[in-house]
Structure formats: structure tokens, C-alpha cells
Amino acid sequence: MLSTAATIVFAASLHSQEPRLLQVRYSVWAASGEFETAALGFRFQSQRGRLYRLQESEDLKQWENTDHVASGNGGLCEIVVPTLKDRQFFRITYELDDHFLSEITGIEYPIHVYEPPGLDETEVLPIIYATDGQWITSSFSSMIEEKGIRAILVTIEQGPGDRRAIDYLLPGAIDYFAFLKTELIPTVESIYSIDTENRSLCGTSYGGLFVGLSLLMDDVEAPLFRNYLSFDGSFYTHRSETYALEQARFEASQTMKARLILSSATRYPNNHIAVGRFQSRLQEREYEGLEIVRLSYPVVHNDVADPSFDEALDILFPDP
């Protein structure tokens, strides 16, 4: 018999075959007399960056969200809900949280996701990860939708205190790339069905420099990204460090299986010359498998992201 203060804790360790579902099913009967209230608890191992939500049902057919949620922290999570019903079923679903606290950088990043309309959770789609989500989320999402492209867009805001000036430049870019590779991307792609051969990284200005650095830091044998979209990248910054990284990459392998889309603004102010120098450096190496697409636009630096992304989408998805 359950007392008023009793808590039933179940280890939700059985994963359903249904996507985004951590399923536990129990029937709970309220005791009679003075024992009318019980608390039902679910304890489970969480994954960083996921938001877990408790759903309830009376017939296992219609499920409704409750107000009981928990943010995954990589450790043990618990959702406790008082229940008064004499029979009720529960399950825990998960989705991408709108904030991701990185264990590597120690920074919490706001996250935004664009999903194409009518998304079937089993549909395998290409994905684009983009930096500086605080500026480009709305316009980039709208372009994908207007073109009818079936793709996922994940935009990551820079975090507090102009964090981009640390994360997108060396040496901070090393940890930020590790955050993407080992924390954010595995979490995102545990929720969505992704074509891992069509994964793209996009950035503008400092973010464009980070894209170039990522091309050089990515795994030689099994690169994380297929497409690198660098828009008016700030390649004038720490040129010697960037070239040293490129030298190490060249010594590791002269094969680079990637497509690099380099754009630049041509009206002052711009990074047109710096982008051209980075392009020339890579072309002189004659990396096997590297395709470079060069674009430019008669706009100033701050206006280059949207036209660059618009044309890059047409290159990446010629037949949406």
C-alpha cells in the first residue's frame, strides 16, 4: 500500500524502437482511504543537450504532453509527477534542448533548429550547421523553406560576451570544433535521421574563418563535414597560425575530400583579398578531391551572408 509521501522510482533503461522515445509503461492504482495520493518517479540516464518531456495517456493511443520536463546533463535525471488517477500510462520523449551547455568550452549556447514541413522522423535528410545563429537563423531558415529544400538547419548562437572572438579563432577554435564533433553533433543526430555524407558547416566573418580552420582540423580519413561554406571569412586574422595549421594538414595527407564554397564582399569594408589569399594557398597545394567554388558579391561585409547562403543552397541542392 502506498503512503501519501511514497515515491515509486523506475529506471527507464529500455529504449523503444520509435524515434525520440524513451519508453516506460506502468499502471498505477491509487490506494483507498487515507492513501489517495502517490508520486510516480522516472529516473534515467540523460544525454547532454536533450530536453526530456513526460507524456501521459489513458489508453496507450492518445498521448498528451505534461508540464514535467528535465534538461539532460549527461548524468542521471529524474522526473517526478504526482498522480491521482486510478490508471495511467506514462512515457518520456526527448527533443533537442534550445540551450546546450558544453562540457568542453564551459559555455551555454542557444540552439535553433529548422525542420522542413511534414517531417517524418525516419526521413533521412542532409544537415547544415551554422555559426552566429543570433544573426542568421531567420533569413537562412526562410531561404531553405522558400526553395522547398528538404534539409535540417541547426544554428548555434555565439554565447555570452562576444564569445565568437574566442571560439572561432585559434586557439579557441580547437575546443569549439571538439564541442561540435563530440557533443553537439552526436546529440542532434541522435534525434534526427541524417545523411552523414551530406553534412555541411557554414559561417561568416570570424565564423567563415572558423569554417576554414575546421577544414584543416577535420579528420583526414573520415571527415565530419562534406561541405564547408565560408562567407567573407576573416582570414587576415592570425595568418601565420592558420598557415601553420594548413602545413600540418598537408603533411598529414595531400587528399582532402571536401567542397569548399568561398565567398567575399567586394565593397568596402570587406575581406576579399584575405579570402583570395586563403584560396590561393589551398589551390597551390593541389589537394586531391578538394573542390573550391569561389563567389563574390558587390556588397559590404555585413551584407554578404544572405546572398552567399542563397547561392550556396543552389549549389548544394540543385534539384530540391
Solvent accessible surface area in square Angstrom, and as a share of the most:
residue,aa,sasa,rsa
1,M,183,0.82
2,L,46,0.23
3,S,52,0.34
4,T,88,0.51
5,A,94,0.73
6,A,27,0.21
7,T,70,0.41
8,I,46,0.24
9,V,59,0.34
10,F,42,0.18
11,A,80,0.62
12,A,4,0.03
13,S,78,0.51
14,L,141,0.70
15,H,117,0.52
16,S,36,0.23
17,Q,180,0.80
18,E,84,0.38
19,P,51,0.32
20,R,39,0.14
21,L,4,0.02
22,L,3,0.02
23,Q,63,0.28
24,V,13,0.07
25,R,142,0.52
26,Y,74,0.28
27,S,36,0.24
28,V,10,0.06
29,W,159,0.56
30,A,38,0.30
31,A,22,0.17
32,S,89,0.57
33,G,57,0.55
34,E,138,0.62
35,F,54,0.23
36,E,111,0.50
37,T,49,0.28
38,A,4,0.03
39,A,20,0.16
40,L,1,0.00
41,G,0,0.00
42,F,1,0.00
43,R,99,0.36
44,F,4,0.02
45,Q,121,0.54
46,S,9,0.06
47,Q,56,0.25
48,R,50,0.18
49,G,5,0.05
50,R,22,0.08
51,L,31,0.15
52,Y,2,0.01
53,R,54,0.20
54,L,0,0.00
55,Q,25,0.11
56,E,43,0.19
57,S,6,0.04
58,E,114,0.51
59,D,73,0.38
60,L,62,0.31
61,K,163,0.69
62,Q,136,0.60
63,W,52,0.18
64,E,113,0.51
65,N,94,0.48
66,T,20,0.12
67,D,139,0.72
68,H,58,0.26
69,V,68,0.39
70,A,18,0.14
71,S,67,0.43
72,G,11,0.10
73,N,83,0.42
74,G,38,0.37
75,G,26,0.25
76,L,108,0.54
77,C,12,0.07
78,E,74,0.33
79,I,7,0.03
80,V,60,0.35
81,V,12,0.07
82,P,86,0.54
83,T,8,0.05
84,L,130,0.64
85,K,83,0.35
86,D,99,0.51
87,R,113,0.41
88,Q,7,0.03
89,F,10,0.04
90,F,2,0.01
91,R,37,0.14
92,I,0,0.00
93,T,23,0.13
94,Y,21,0.08
95,E,61,0.27
96,L,22,0.11
97,D,18,0.09
98,D,88,0.46
99,H,78,0.35
100,F,2,0.01
101,L,88,0.44
102,S,1,0.01
103,E,128,0.57
104,I,67,0.34
105,T,22,0.13
106,G,52,0.50
107,I,29,0.15
108,E,85,0.38
109,Y,0,0.00
110,P,29,0.18
111,I,6,0.03
112,H,67,0.30
113,V,52,0.30
114,Y,28,0.11
115,E,68,0.31
116,P,3,0.02
117,P,89,0.56
118,G,75,0.72
119,L,38,0.19
120,D,79,0.41
121,E,63,0.28
122,T,89,0.52
123,E,51,0.23
124,V,95,0.55
125,L,6,0.03
126,P,20,0.13
127,I,0,0.00
128,I,1,0.00
129,Y,0,0.00
130,A,1,0.00
131,T,3,0.02
132,D,5,0.03
133,G,3,0.03
134,Q,55,0.25
135,W,161,0.56
136,I,15,0.08
137,T,32,0.19
138,S,88,0.57
139,S,35,0.22
140,F,2,0.01
141,S,20,0.13
142,S,47,0.30
143,M,25,0.11
144,I,0,0.00
145,E,97,0.43
146,E,143,0.64
147,K,58,0.25
148,G,45,0.44
149,I,6,0.03
150,R,84,0.31
151,A,0,0.00
152,I,1,0.01
153,L,1,0.01
154,V,0,0.00
155,T,1,0.00
156,I,0,0.00
157,E,38,0.17
158,Q,32,0.14
159,G,15,0.15
160,P,87,0.55
161,G,78,0.75
162,D,82,0.43
163,R,44,0.16
164,R,26,0.09
165,A,39,0.30
166,I,91,0.46
167,D,1,0.01
168,Y,1,0.00
169,L,23,0.11
170,L,32,0.16
171,P,110,0.69
172,G,15,0.15
173,A,0,0.00
174,I,98,0.49
175,D,72,0.37
176,Y,2,0.01
177,F,13,0.06
178,A,31,0.24
179,F,0,0.00
180,L,0,0.00
181,K,81,0.34
182,T,81,0.47
183,E,22,0.10
184,L,0,0.00
185,I,6,0.03
186,P,59,0.37
187,T,3,0.02
188,V,0,0.00
189,E,38,0.17
190,S,45,0.29
191,I,6,0.03
192,Y,18,0.07
193,S,38,0.24
194,I,20,0.10
195,D,50,0.26
196,T,73,0.42
197,E,138,0.62
198,N,39,0.20
199,R,19,0.07
200,S,2,0.01
201,L,0,0.00
202,C,1,0.01
203,G,3,0.02
204,T,22,0.13
205,S,19,0.12
206,Y,54,0.20
207,G,0,0.00
208,G,0,0.00
209,L,0,0.00
210,F,0,0.00
211,V,0,0.00
212,G,0,0.00
213,L,0,0.00
214,S,0,0.00
215,L,4,0.02
216,L,7,0.03
217,M,42,0.19
218,D,7,0.04
219,D,58,0.30
220,V,44,0.25
221,E,148,0.66
222,A,74,0.58
223,P,44,0.27
224,L,26,0.13
225,F,3,0.01
226,R,93,0.34
227,N,1,0.00
228,Y,1,0.01
229,L,0,0.00
230,S,0,0.00
231,F,0,0.00
232,D,0,0.00
233,G,0,0.00
234,S,2,0.01
235,F,9,0.04
236,Y,123,0.47
237,T,26,0.15
238,H,37,0.17
239,R,97,0.36
240,S,83,0.53
241,E,85,0.38
242,T,2,0.01
243,Y,47,0.18
244,A,63,0.49
245,L,40,0.20
246,E,0,0.00
247,Q,67,0.30
248,A,57,0.45
249,R,13,0.05
250,F,48,0.20
251,E,121,0.54
252,A,68,0.53
253,S,22,0.14
254,Q,91,0.40
255,T,45,0.26
256,M,4,0.02
257,K,126,0.54
258,A,2,0.02
259,R,46,0.17
260,L,0,0.00
261,I,0,0.00
262,L,0,0.00
263,S,0,0.00
264,S,0,0.00
265,A,0,0.00
266,T,63,0.37
267,R,145,0.53
268,Y,191,0.73
269,P,74,0.46
270,N,48,0.25
271,N,17,0.09
272,H,67,0.30
273,I,117,0.60
274,A,10,0.08
275,V,0,0.00
276,G,21,0.20
277,R,116,0.42
278,F,3,0.01
279,Q,29,0.13
280,S,51,0.33
281,R,55,0.20
282,L,1,0.01
283,Q,92,0.41
284,E,133,0.60
285,R,54,0.20
286,E,146,0.65
287,Y,13,0.05
288,E,124,0.55
289,G,52,0.50
290,L,30,0.15
291,E,80,0.36
292,I,39,0.20
293,V,31,0.18
294,R,70,0.25
295,L,21,0.10
296,S,57,0.37
297,Y,28,0.10
298,P,86,0.54
299,V,37,0.21
300,V,49,0.28
301,H,33,0.15
302,N,135,0.69
303,D,82,0.43
304,V,0,0.00
305,A,14,0.11
306,D,60,0.31
307,P,42,0.26
308,S,0,0.00
309,F,0,0.00
310,D,53,0.27
311,E,65,0.29
312,A,0,0.00
313,L,0,0.00
314,D,72,0.37
315,I,47,0.24
316,L,13,0.07
317,F,26,0.11
318,P,97,0.61
319,D,129,0.67
320,P,99,0.63
